[in-house]
């Protein structure tokens, strides 16, 4: 059994991580733990989002002595030209110290929602989406992407993609180490 520790208790993150690891490590056991990143509620900028994922992954590795992998997943905004996109970044670190990042597909965010978050009207995307759509804790229930795609794509899917990409060097050690 492979013990995978995730720096979050968010069910969508835990499910996406479990799905990705079990493709390559069928007996993976995924454990979540609460992590404080020190980041603002809504990370903005690729470096900030990557930093949050790294902090979550490194701290997760210390949650339980049985952890073989620490995984951090952080969602945030990246600016491309005039628009903002939401992306999930995964960081995986092994007990031996090998580490890798992976990224999900990114999707465009509505400008008026981003402007309100950047202006401080809302602290984070989940708060703004919950206000606009009347949802509650949407980030733990499929995410904004589930609403935007009418259920075709969920946050779990984006986390799965980010984690699967971060696993590439671990499942191809002969090429990467």
Helices and strands as residue ranges (DSSP letters): E 3-6, H 11-24, E 29-32, H 46-61, E 69-80, E 83-94, E 99-103, E 107-108, H 111-118, H 125-133, G 138-140, H 143-148, H 155-171, H 173-176
